[in-house]
């Protein structure tokens, strides 16, 4: 399977990077590397995750973030990468408007 990260999900990833980088130098890079591994795992595991708000949701292994995606043909399209500490109503609105 091929992975496509939509622009809004790239923005989410960048925002997460800068959030963690402000917490401590190098932590943003660790966040990015961890999420990159989670995203790469979708090549083999895409579609096995539960559906939340109309998207498959893969929880990150190291950070409180979730990757929301859909599978269309043989492409995993990542719609959002969101902080799980946000209110569910905010996440639902974000996914509808993303």
Secondary structure, DSSP 4 states (H G I P E B T S, - for coil): -EEEE-HHHHHHHHHHHHHHHHHSTTHHHHHHHHHHHHHHTHHHHTT-SPEETTEEEEE-SSSSEEEEEEEETTEEEEEEEEETTS-HHHHHHHHHH-
